[in-house]
């Protein structure tokens, strides 16, 4: 009762000690409470009893509470520990950093644990070398539809330039174009981002990999689209042969889809089919 009356006297609500039971059990919190008691001229013994009620078995030992109470009484404000002097770290030397860099460049998918074990340093020090000293971060390979060689990239650039010239001459050209493509859709197990991630330096580009890992399970997909989106798509029925009869049927289905979605183009015969 005496402690509750003291808490009420310094401005705490009567139920403050009960609510203190739910505070995170951290030594910094207890030091802060100790500091508040010093500011409010609460005796050290009463402060220790209040901490015991609030934190129970997790309360700092008596000598620790009294020591910090004395330091706060002498004018200390910081509740954090002083930095301890010690021998310099032997894990983050220039030699170790160079060895870590060589191992990473030799195997971009190596883990921090593997490097730490090979160099006989702690995982924390090794991770600090990765992030702070080498400026590396682990990234996953970016998915792209296909990995093109230089000739294929140049060919696509030439086609794109020709299309730009055609559009400049006829601004409404793309509104009348319907094009399409077909591709085998494979069933496959995608490699996860964690499995494909690797280390890179700040000035290096993000690695790339093909999205598709082909398997024996596949089906032919035909997609036709215009500037507004997909006009028609269909899958090759199981057991059906890809021949002229199949493509004639695809064209009939496409014409019916166009008639339903863009009837004025069919009536005015303003469609232009662009081969792929």
N, C-alpha and C positions, 0 to 999 in steps of 0.2 A: 504493500500500500504506500509505503514511503517513496518507493521508486516511481510509482504511478503519479503520486502527487508532485514529485520533482519534475516529471515529464510534462505534467499539465502546467506547472509553474513557468517552464521555459517556452511554452507555446505549443507543445505537441498535443494532439488530440489524445483522449484517454486510451483509444484502441490502437495507438501507434505501435506498441510492442507486439501486438498480435499480428499486425500487417507486416512487421519486419521479418516474421518467420518465413515469408514467401519471397524475400529478396534473394537474388543469386548469391550462392555461397562463395564469395571471393574475398581474399585477404584485403584487396584494395577497398572493398565496401566497408570492411570492419575498421580499417585505418581511417576512412572518411568519417565514420560514426565516432571514432575516438577523437578525431580532430574537432568535430562539432561539439562534443562534450567539453573539450578544453575551451572552446570559444564561449560556451555558456556557463563556464566555471563550475562544472559538475566534477565532483571528486573522482579520482582515478578508480577507487574501489567501487563506487557506484557505476561508473562507466563500464568496468569489467563485468559487473552483475547484469547490466542491461544487455551487453553483447552476449553473455551466456544465455539469457532468456531468448534473445532473438535468433541466435545461430546454433544453440545447443552444442552437440558434440563437435561441430565444425569450428567452434570458437578458437581464436588464437590462444596460445598458452599465456599464463599470467605474466611471465617475465617479458614476453614480446609486447603485450598490451601496455605494460608499465613503461617499457623502453620508448615506445612510440609516443605515449602520453607525455613523457619527459621532453622528447624532441619537439613536439608541437607546442609545449609550454615555453620552450626556449625560442620560439619564433619560426620553426620549420613550417613550410606550407606544402611542399611536395609530398605526396603519399607513395610515390614510386621508389623502388630501391635504387641505391647509388650504383653507377656503373663500376663493375669490378675490374681491377687491373689484372692482367694475366699475360702469359706468353703469346706471341703472335701466332695466328693460324698457319699451320703448315700444309693445309689442304688447298688453299687458293693462291699458291705461288704461280709465277709465270710459267714454270715448267709444267705444273699440273694442268694449267689452263691450256697450254699448247698440246699436251697429250690428249685432253678431252676433245679438243677441236679436231685433232687428227682422227680419233676414233669415230666421231660423228660424221666427218666427211667420207670416211671409208664405209660407213653403214648408217644411212639416214634414218633407219627404223630402229636403231638401238635404243634401249630404255635407260633411264637414269640409274636404275638399280644395277643393270649390267655394267655400266661404266664405273659406278662406285665400287663394285666388287672387284673389277679388273685392276683399278688403281689403288685399292685399299684405302678409300676415303669414305666419309659418312655420306648418306643419301642427301642430307640437308645441304652439305657443302657442295656436293656435285650438282644439285638442283640450282644452287646459287650461281655456280659457274655457268650453267646453261643459260639462265635467264639474265643475270646481272652483268656478268663479265663478257659473255659472247653475244648477248642480245638475241638469243634464239627463242623461238616458240614452236610448239608442235601443231602442225596444221594437217588437215586431210586433203587428199588429192581432189581437184575440181573435176566433176563429171563433165564430159563433152560428148556430143553424139558420135564423133569419129576422130581418130588421130590422122591428120592429113600431112602428106609430104609437101615439099616446096612446090613441085609442079602442080599438084592439085590445088594448093592455095592460090597460085598465080592464075590458074584456069578459072577459078571462082571469081577472082577479082576482075578478070577480063569480062566475064558474063555480067557481073554487077555493073561495070562501067557502060556496057552496051545497053542494059536495061535503063540506066539513068539517062542516057542520051535519047532513048525512045520515049521515055516519059516526058522529057523536056520538050520534045517535038509534039507530043500528044498528051496533054495533062490528064485526060480521062481514059487513058489506055488501061490502066490497072483496074478500073471499074468494070471493064468488059472482059477481063482475062479470067478464065477458069483453068486451073492447072491441077495436077495431081501427082501422086507418087505411090509406089508400092514397096513393101519391105517385108522380109521374114521376121516375125516376132518370135523370139526365142524364150524358152523357159530357162531361168538361170538363178543361181544364188549370188546375190550381190555381196561383194566384200564390204564390211562395215567401215565407217569412217575411222574408228579406233584402229582397225587392222591396217588400213592404208595410210595412216598419218605418219609423217616423218619430220625431222628437224630441218629448219632452213635459217639462213642468215638474213638480216634485215634487207640487204640489197638484192637478194635472190628472188626470182619469181615463184609463184605457187606452182607446185607440180600438177600435172594433168594425167588423166588415165581415161581410157575408153569406158563408157557407161555399160556396154554390153559384153557379157561373158557368155559365149554361145554354148548351147547344149543341143541334144538330139531332139528335144521337144520344140516344134515350131509350127507356125501357121502363117499363111500369107495374108497381109492386110493391105487393102487398097483404099486410099484416102484422096478425095477430090475437094478442092477448096478454092475460094476467091478472096478478094480483099476484105470481105466481111466475116470470113470464118469458114468452117467446114460445111461443104454443100452435101457431100455424100461419102459414106464409108461402108465397107463390107469386108467380111472375112471369107477366105476360100473355104467352101464346105469340105468336110472331111471325105476323102476319097475322090474328090473332083479333080480332073486333069486341067492344067492351065493350057488352053488352046484358043483358037479364034472364036469358037462357040462361047467359051467362058467370057472373053472380052466383049463380044457382042452383047451378052446378057448384062455385063457391067455397064455398057454404054446405054442400054435401054433403061436400066435402073437409074442411071445418072440423069438421063433426059427427063424422067418422071420427077426426080427430086428437084431439078432446075425448074420444071413447070410449076411445081408447088411453091417453091421458095422465091423465085424471080420470074414470074410469068411474063412480064413486059419484055424481058430480054429474048425470050423464045419467040414472042409475037413479032418483035421488031428485027429479029435475027441479027442482034448486035453482039453475039457471043464470039469470043476468040479462044480456041483451045490451044494451050501452049504445051508442047510435049516436054517431058522431063528427060 
